Amino acid sequence: MLAVAVAAAWGCNFVAIEVGLDRMPPLLFGALRFALAAFPAVLLIGGPRTPWRWVLGIGLVLGVVKFSLLFAGMAAGLPAGLSSLLLQSQAIFTTVFAVALLRERPGLRQWAGLAVAVAGVGLVASRLGSDRPVEGFVLVLAAATAWSVSNIMMRRAAPPDMLRFMVWVSAVATLPLFALSLLFEGPDRIGAALSGLDLSGLGALVYIAGISTLAGFAGWGVLIKRYGAATVAPFSMLVPFFGMSSAALFLGEPLRAPDVIAGALVIGGVLLGATGGGAAVPAAAAPPRRAASHEPDQRVVGAGRQVASSA
């Protein structure tokens, strides 16, 4: 039940993002989200227990690049439910990068899963229009690409405590996002957003930072340690299901048959690839193992496989 609850919290996250973006520009919203996730927790938990190059690198790629692109794509008009689905295309790019950079060798089932997931993304692309703009589609797809790069970095970093690590990643992302917001969104727009912030906007920030990030990763970490990544990982595929259904329920987004089919293709393709059992990484490319390395988030488990998916 905890795994389903975490997946539901992460899926409903996209509704909270939509609510927040209705009240704040995307870069400011991202900066405030990470600030709340990082402080005061970063002052209480101690160091990240991971080399600083990975904390900084993943903080910039995952925290700044991925979430800036995701929030910008949703602010450009891509619906929340569709964004939760399209973000799962990160598994496609992760497979490609794992082959190119880590020299992994996916099996036939993994390549078949990749093809099915690509077909799902293609179906989404074929239905772009005024209510789902090309700009938003491209930005969220770019966010998925950035996420896949951070997956590869996470594989190399192998943080032993993902909750602690994500708090530090949030701290790293905070200042660059505030700087980018000041540069591109301007002090007038920032001031207007902050002065007009209502309870719904504050609730969205608290939900994303407190429930989705801190409570979500803490719960996922408990599950990974108790049951193992292979058992827990498939529950992450419930995230787009909860994302699309909660967007339909709370935001009134229509659930059209082609979108449901696209969702089934993407989720089914990712699950097929996740059970493909690709070949092991060659010793020269494999990261060093750590005795107590339990990673409750985007650690790659074979080519294109992930432990969890959250926005």
GUDRENBA-80839 format. One record per residue: residue in one letter; y, z, x of N, C-alpha, C in turn. Coordinates in steps of 0.02 Angstrom, whole numbers, plus 32768, in hexadecimal, padded with zeros to 4 digits. Atoms other than C-alpha are relative to their C-alpha. Example, Ala and Ser with C-alpha at 12.3 -4.5 7.8 and 13.67 -1.06 7.14 Angstrom:
REM GUDRENBA-80839
A7FC58000802D7F1F81868267803C8000802D;S7FC57FFD7FD67FCB816582AC803780257FD9;
//
This chain:
REM GUDRENBA-80839
M7FC380008029800080008000803F8000802B;L7FC57FFF7FD580788024808F80107FBB801A;A7FF480437FE780607F7480D380227FD57FCB;V7FE180268037808B7F298029804880187FF5;A7FBD7FE5800A81217F9E801980307FE78035;V7FD580197FCA81657F6980C3800F7FB67FF5;A7FF58048800D814C7EB0809880317FF77FC6;A7FD18004803981A67ECD7FF2804780118016;A7FBD7FED7FE782367F24804B801E7FC78029;W7FE680387FD882467E9380C5800F7FC37FD6;G7FF38039802B823A7E11803B8040800A7FD7;C7FC47FF1802682BF7E677FD1803F8001802C;N7FC980027FD0832A7E69806E802D7FC47FF5;F7FD8803D800983617DB88046802F80057FC4;V7FD27FF3803783AA7DF17FA1803B802A8018;A7FCA7FD77FE4840C7E777FFE802F7FD7802C;I7FD7802C7FD784487DF38079802F7FD77FD4;E7FD78029802D84857D867FEA8039802A7FE3;V7FCD7FD3801B84E27E1A7F9E8036800E8035;G7FD17FF27FCA85317E448046802C7FC58011;L7FDA803C7FEE85657D91806980327FEC7FCA;D7FCE800C803585BF7D8A7FC1803F8029800C;R7FC87FD27FF586327E128004801B80008047;M7FEB80007FBA863C7DF680C07FEE7FBE8020;P8013803B7FDA863F7D6381387FC1800E8029;P80437FF57FE385967D49818F7FFF80248042;L80017FDF7FBF85C27D7E82408012804A7FFB;L7FEE7FBA800B86177E1E82077FC780267FDF;F80397FE0802285857E4481947FC8800F8031;G80347FF57FCD850B7E2E822480138038802F;A7FEA7FCB7FD285737E9D82967FFA80457FE0;L80057FBF8022857D7F2982157FB780147FF5;R80477FF1800984C37F1B81F17FE2801E803E;F801D7FE77FC284947F3282A7802080418017;A7FDF7FC27FED85167FB982C37FE0803B7FDB;L801E7FCB802684CA802182377FB8800D8015;A80457FF87FEA8419800182767FFC80228045;A80027FE67FBB844880348328801D80468006;F7FDC7FC17FF684BD80C883127FFB802B7FC0;P80057FDA7FC184A4815A831A7FBA8000801F;A80457FFC7FE983E9813783347FF97FF6804B;V800780107FB9840380EE83E28012803C802C;L7FEC7FC47FDA84508194841A7FCB80367FFD;L80317FCB800B83B881F783E17FBA7FEF8019;I804680137FF3831D819384107FEF7FF7804A;G800D800B7FBA8331818084CC7FFF7FB68011;G7FFF80457FE9831E80E085327FCD7FD47FDE;P802B802F802382C5804384F67FB87FFB801B;R804280047FE0822E8055856D7FE97FB8800B;T800C80477FF482397F9A858A80357FE88031;P7FCD80187FD182907F3D861A803E7FE77FDC;W7FC18010802183477F2485F3800B7FB57FF7;R7FF780488009833E7E68860C7FE47FE87FBD;W801D8012804182CF7E5E85728029801D7FC7;V7FD67FE28034833A7ED5850D803E7FD67FF4;L7FC48028800583D57E6F85337FF17FBA7FE6;G80108044801483817DC585207FEC7FFB7FB7;I801680028046832B7DEB847C803880177FD2;G7FC67FEC802983C67E44843C802E7FC67FF2;L7FD4803A8009842A7DA584577FDF7FC97FD7;V80218038802383A87D26841B7FEE80137FB9;L80157FEB804383607D888389803A801C7FD8;G7FCB7FDE802583F37DF6835A803C7FD57FF3;V7FC28026800884867D8383797FF37FB97FE6;V80098046801284467CD083707FDB7FF87FBE;K80288009803D83BD7CDE82EC802580167FC2;F7FE27FE6803D841B7D4B827280447FE17FF1;S7FC28025800D84C17CF182887FF07FBF7FDC;L8013803F801F846B7C4E825C7FE4800B7FB9;L801C7FF2804284097C9B81CB803680117FCE;F7FCB7FEB802E84A07CEF817E80307FC67FF2;A7FD48039800B850B7C5381987FDF7FCD7FD2;G8024802F802B84857BE78146800180177FB7;M7FFE7FE68044847D7C5980AF80477FFF7FE4;A7FBB80038016853A7C6480A880157FB97FEE;A7FF18046800E853D7BA580A87FE17FE97FBE;G80198011804284DA7BA780067FB57FFA7FF9;L80488003800884207BA7802D7FE9803F7FDB;P80137FC6802983D07C187FA87FD780338028;A80227FC97FDC83897CC17FDE7FB57FF68002;G80488009800282D87C9C7FA47FE87FC9802E;L801280387FD682D27BF57FFB800A8011804A;S7FF57FEB7FBB831A7C4380997FC6802B801A;S80397FD57FEC828E7CC5809C7FC37FD6800F;L8039802D7FF482107C378093800B7FD6803F;L7FF3802E7FC882627BC1810F7FFE80258042;L80017FDA7FC282717C4B818F7FB98006801D;Q80457FFD7FE881B37C4E81987FED7FC4802B;S800D80397FD481BC7BA681EF800580138049;Q80007FE87FBB81D77C0F828C7FBA7FFB801E;A804480047FE681187C0B829A7FF37FBB801E;I800980447FE681217B4E82B4801E7FFB8046;F7FDF80047FBF819E7B5C83427FE0802F8033;T80217FD27FD281457BF2838C7FC27FE0801E;T803B80237FE680A67B8B839C80147FCD8035;V7FEA80337FD181047AFE83F2801780218041;F7FE87FDF7FC4815B7B75846B7FC880238025;A80397FDF7FDF80B97BD4848D7FD87FCE8028;V802380357FDB80677B3184C080287FEB803D;A7FD6801A7FCA80FA7AF8852A800F80348036;L7FE97FCE7FD1812B7B9D857B7FCA80308017;L80347FD17FEF80927C0D85777FBD7FDF800E;R803D80277FF480107B8385897FC680177FD5;E80357FF0802F7FB07BC084F27FE27FBF7FE5;R8023803B801A7F317B4984A77FE8800F7FB9;P80137FF380467F2E7B5283E97FC07FDA7FEE;G803C802180187E8A7B2A8393800F7FCF7FC8;L7FF8803380337E6D7AA48311801D801D7FBF;R7FE77FE1803D7E8C7B1C8280804A80118007;Q7FB97FF07FF67F327B5082CC802B7FC17FFA;W7FDA803E80087F6B7A9B82DA80007FE97FB8;A8002801280477F317A7C82288031802B7FD8;G7FD17FD380217F927B1581EE80487FEC800D;L7FBD80177FEE802A7AD5824B80147FC47FD6;A7FF1803C8027801E7A2D81F2800D80117FB7;V7FF57FEC804680107A818147804480217FF8;A7FBF7FDE800480A77AF0816A80397FCE8007;V7FCD80347FF8810C7A5881A580087FDA7FBF;A7FFC8023804080E17A018102802880297FCD;G7FD97FD5802D81277A9780A3804A7FFE8010;V7FBA80057FED81C97A928106801C7FBC7FED;G7FEB8043801481D279D780E8800E7FFB7FB6;L7FF58000804881C279F4802D804380227FEF;V7FBF7FDF800982557A6E803580387FD08012;A7FCC802E7FE982BA79EE8097800B7FC67FD0;S7FFA8039802E829679668018802680117FC1;R7FDF7FEB803E82E879CC7F8E8045801D800D;L7FBD7FE87FF2838E79F27FE380327FDC7FD3;G7FCC801C802C842879D77F77803B802E7FFC;S7FC37FD9800784C47A287F357FF2804B7FFC;D80107FB98006846C7ACD7F0E7FD9801B803B;R80227FEC7FC384127AD17FB580167FD08038;P7FE0802F7FD384847A7E80357FDB7FF58042;V802080127FC084487A2580D2801780308037;E7FE67FD37FCC84BA7A93813C7FDB80428001;G80247FC1800384667B3180FF7FB87FF98018;F8044800E7FEB83B97AE681197FFC7FFC804C;V800180097FB783E17AB481CD800D80438023;L7FF07FC07FE0842D7B5E81F67FC680317FFD;V80387FD2800683997BC181B37FC57FE78029;L8034801B7FD683207B4B820A800F800F804A;A7FEC7FED7FBC83827B6A82AB7FF4804A800C;A800F7FB87FFA83727C2582897FB6800C800C;A80487FFA7FF582B67C10827D7FED7FEC8047;T800C80157FBB82B97BB58324801380378030;A7FEC7FC87FD5831A7C4383747FCF803A7FFB;W80327FCA8009829F7CBF832A7FC17FF18028;S803C80127FDB820F7C5F8378800A800A804B;V7FF17FF27FB982647C6984237FFA804A800E;S80057FB77FF682737D25840D7FB880177FFB;N80477FF0800281BA7D2983DE7FE07FFA8045;I801C800B7FBD818F7CE28489801A8035802F;M7FE47FCB7FD682057D5C84DD7FE080437FF1;M801F7FC1801481B87DEB847A7FBA8004801E;R804380017FE2810D7DB684B7800380158049;R7FF97FF07FBA81487DC3856A80188048800A;A7FE47FBD7FF981A67E66854F7FCD80367FEF;A80337FD0801681167EC084F5801B80477FFA;P7FE47FBC800681807F5684BE7FCC80317FE3;P80327FD0801881137FF284A6801480247FC0;D7FE77FDE803C817F8038841980327FD27FDE;M7FD68034801D81C47FB383A5803C801C7FDB;L7FC67FE3802382338025833C803680118032;R7FCF7FEF7FCC8288806983D8801E7FC0801D;F7FE9803F7FE482947FB8841D80327FDE7FD2;M7FD48022802F82E37F72837E804280247FF8;V7FC07FDB800183657FFD837C802B7FE9803A;W7FDA80167FC683997FC9842B80157FB67FFA;V7FED8046800D83957F1083FC803C7FFD7FD1;S7FC77FFD802F84097F3B836B804080158024;A7FC57FEA7FDA847E7F9583E3801C7FC8802A;V7FEA80397FD784837EFD845680247FCC7FD6;A7FE48035802B84AA7E8783C5804380137FE2;T7FC57FEA802685367EF0837B80427FE6801D;L7FC080137FE385C67ED083F4800B7FB48002;P7FF58049800285AA7E12840A800F7FE67FBA;L7FF38017804485A47DFD834D804680137FE9;F7FBB7FED801186467E5F833680317FD28023;A7FD4802C7FDB86967DF483BE80017FBA7FE1;L800380428020865A7D52836D802280007FBC;S7FDF7FFB804086967D8E82C4804C7FFF8009;L7FB87FFF7FF387427DB3830B801A7FBC8014;L7FEC80427FE787477D0983607FFF7FCB7FCA;F800A8037802F87077C9A82D3801680117FB9;E7FEE7FEE8045872A7CFC82348046801D7FFC;G7FBB7FEA7FFC87CE7D4A826B800D80457FE4;P7FF17FBC8017881C7DF58252801580047FB7;D7FEB7FFE804688677DC881AA7FC480017FD1;R803C8005802B87C07D98815E7FD580408007;I80257FC27FF5876C7E3081AD8020803A7FDA;G7FDD7FCA802287F27EA5816C7FF97FFC7FB4;A80068008804887E97E5C80BD7FBA80147FE8;A80457FEF8013872B7E6E80BA7FF5804B8002;L800B7FB87FFA872E7F2280F6802780277FCC;S7FD87FDC803287BA7F5780827FE67FF77FBA;G801B800D804387637F087FED7FB780107FF9;L80487FF1800286B57F4980157FF180317FC8;D80117FD6803986677F917F787FBB8020800A;L80407FDD7FFA85CB7FF97F567FC57FD08008;S803680307FF9855F7F5E7F467FFA7FE78048;G800180157FBA85927F227FF37FE78036802E;L80187FC87FD885777FCE803E7FB5800A7FF6;G80477FF8800E84CF7FD97FE77FD67FCB8023;A802380357FDD849C7F3180307FF98010804A;L80037FEE7FB984C87F6C80E07FCF8039800C;V802D7FC77FF8846C801180CA7FB77FEA7FF7;Y80448018800B83D37FB780867FE77FDA803D;I8016802A7FC983CC7F3881137FF680288040;A80047FDA7FC283ED7FB3819F7FCE80397FFB;G80297FC480068395804E815D7FB97FF37FE9;I8042800A801E8306801480F07FDA7FC78022;S802380397FE482DD7F6781337FF38007804B;T80087FFD7FB782FC7F8581EC7FDE80418016;L801A7FC17FE582DE803E82117FC080177FDD;A803C7FE980258265807381877FC97FCB8003;G803280367FFF820F7FC881867FDA7FFE8041;F802280037FBF81EB7FC582407FD88040800E;A80257FC27FF781B8807C82407FBD7FFE7FDA;G803D80058028813B805E81B37FCF7FCE801D;W802C80347FE380F97FBF82037FE0801A8041;G801C7FE47FC380E2801C82A77FC6802F7FF2;V80367FD38013807880A182517FC27FD77FED;L8039802A8014800B801882057FDE7FDF803B;I801C80217FC57FF57FBC82AA7FD680328028;K80247FCE7FD97FC0805B83037FC080177FDD;R80397FE780257F48808E82797FCB7FCB7FF5;Y8030803480157EF87FE882497FFB7FC58030;G800180387FD17F247F6D82D480267FC47FE5;A7FD6803980137F8D7ECF82D57FDA7FCC7FD7;A8026803580237F027E59829B7FF780107FB6;T80087FEC80457EE97EBD81FB80427FFF7FDA;V7FC07FF880227FA07ED981D480287FBF7FFB;A7FD6803B7FFC7FEC7E31820580017FD57FC1;P7FFD802B803B7FB67DCD816A802E80197FC8;F7FD47FE58034801C7E4280FB80487FE68007;S7FBC801A7FF680BA7DF98149800C7FBF7FD9;M7FF8803E802780977D5880E98014800E7FB8;L7FE67FEE804380C57DB8804B804C80007FFE;V7FB77FFC7FFE817B7DBA808680217FC87FD9;P7FE08035802881AB7D0D80437FEF80047FB6;F80127FF78048814C7D337FA1803180317FE0;F7FD17FCF801A81B67DCF7F8780487FE58004;G7FBD801C7FF982507D717FC680117FD17FC7;M7FF38031803682407CE47F477FFF80227FBB;S80047FE08042820B7D537EB6803A80307FF4;S7FC77FD2800982937DD67ED480417FD97FF6;A7FC4802A800983167D4C7EE380027FE57FB9;A80038018804682DB7D077E3B801080397FD0;L7FF77FC8802E82DB7DB47DEC8047801C8001;F7FBF7FDD7FF9837F7DFC7E30803B7FD08004;L7FC9802F7FF783E67D607E577FFD7FC67FCF;G80068036803083A77CEC7DD07FF07FBC801F;E8012803F7FE0836C7C687E4D7FC27FE27FDD;P8039801E802382F87BED7DF47FC47FF6802F;L803E800D7FDA82427BE37E2E7FE47FBE7FE8;R80178042801382217B297E257FBA7FF3801D;A8045800F7FEA81717AE37E357FFD7FE58048;P800480187FBA81977A817ED6800D80378033;D7FF37FC97FD181DB7B207F277FC2802C8006;V803E7FD87FFE813D7B7F7EF87FCB7FDC802A;I803080277FD880D47AF27F4180128003804A;A7FEA7FFC7FBB813D7AF17FDF7FF08044801E;G80107FBD7FE981287BAD7FEC7FB68008800F;A80487FFC7FF5806C7B9E7FDA7FEC7FDB803F;L801080267FC480677B19806280148024803F;V7FE77FDE7FC480D17B7A80DE7FD7803F800D;I80257FC27FF7807A7C2180C17FB77FF2800F;G804580127FF37FCE7BD280B97FF67FE48045;G8005801C7FBD7FEE7B708158800580358036;V7FF87FCB7FCF80297C0981B67FC1802C8002;L803D7FD880037F927C6E817A7FC57FDC801F;L803680277FE27F1C7BE281AA80058001804C;G7FF67FFD7FB87F687BDD82587FF38045801C;A80097FBB7FE87F627C9B82657FB780138005;T80487FF17FFC7EA57C98824C7FDC7FCC802A;G801E80367FDA7E8B7C0782C27FDD80148040;G80227FE87FC47E587C6E8358800A7FD3803C;G7FF2802C7FC77EAF7C0783DF7FE6801C8041;A801A7FEC7FBF7E7A7C0C8493802E80328020;A7FD97FCD7FDD7EB27C97850380337FE1802D;V7FCC80187FD37F4E7C85856B7FE580028047;P80157FFC7FBB7F297C588621801E803C8023;A7FEB7FC27FDF7F387CEC869680467FFB801D;A7FBF80087FE07FD17CA486ED803980077FCF;A7FCB7FFE803280317C9C864A7FFF803F7FD6;A80077FC6802B7FF27D3A85F9802A803A8018;P7FD87FC67FED80647DD285F57FD3803A8012;P80297FC67FEF80267E7586407FF3802A7FC2;R80127FD680397FC97EE385C5801A8046800A;R7FEB7FBB7FFD80077F8F85997FD080287FD5;A80357FDA80207F8F80178567801180137FB9;A7FED7FE880437FF0805384D080337FD37FE0;S7FCF802F801A804B7FB6849D7FF17FEF7FB8;H80078010804780587FB383E080427FE37FE8;E7FC28023800F80D87F3583A480037FEF7FB7;P8000800A804781027F3D82EC802B7FC87FE8;D7FD78036801B816D7EA282E47FE77FBD8018;Q800F80457FF8816F7DF183257FD77FEF803D;R802980107FC680F17DFD83B37FD27FC67FEF;V802B8039800A80927D5A83C57FB88015800E;V80477FF07FF77FD57D6D83B17FDC7FBD8000;G801880447FFE7F947CC783ED80387FD17FEF;A7FCB8030800C7FF67C2783D6801780027FB8;G7FE280048042806D7C3183447FEF80397FD1;R80127FC9802C802B7CD68302802F803A800D;Q7FD07FCA7FFB809B7D6A82DF7FE5803E7FDE;V80167FC2801E80857E1F82B28026800E7FC0;A7FDA7FF3803C810F7E278231803A7FD17FFB;S7FC7802B800881A07DC981E9803480227FD4;S7FCC7FDD802382417E1881B480427FDE800D;A7FBE801B7FF582F47DE1819D803180378010;
//
